[in-house]
Amino acid sequence: MRVKLSKDKLKEISNLLKTGLSLSSLCKQIKISECSLRKLKVHYPELNEIINNTRHLRNKSMPEKTGIIRLKQTLNIIENNPEKALSKFKTEYNERKKQIMLKNLKDPYY
């Protein structure tokens, strides 16, 4: 059975997603389950497009939370295996250094 979705409801969903609202919060706000939302995405390609186009807003809405999670993961690696953490840091540092050098070669006035 296909779930009906009015143009007004689509517009409401679009506006809510443009505010950076997460999909789970959206489901609570419009009172549907996440499973129903997935089914709606299949039947309404425009809804799927709206969700895909606003993904970057949802990702940017909580950057400090992702930073804290990354920090906790890094601290766990350091506590559990300090040698691995040091080698990982060195490789990331060297990669970043290479990127900066390549960027400077392309644009020496930067």
Secondary structure as GFF3:
##gff-version 3
##sequence-region A 1 110
A	DSSP	alpha_helix	7	18	.	.	.	ID=ss1
A	DSSP	alpha_helix	23	30	.	.	.	ID=ss2
A	DSSP	alpha_helix	34	43	.	.	.	ID=ss3
A	DSSP	alpha_helix	45	53	.	.	.	ID=ss4
A	DSSP	alpha_helix	55	60	.	.	.	ID=ss5
A	DSSP	alpha_helix	63	80	.	.	.	ID=ss6
A	DSSP	alpha_helix	82	106	.	.	.	ID=ss7
###
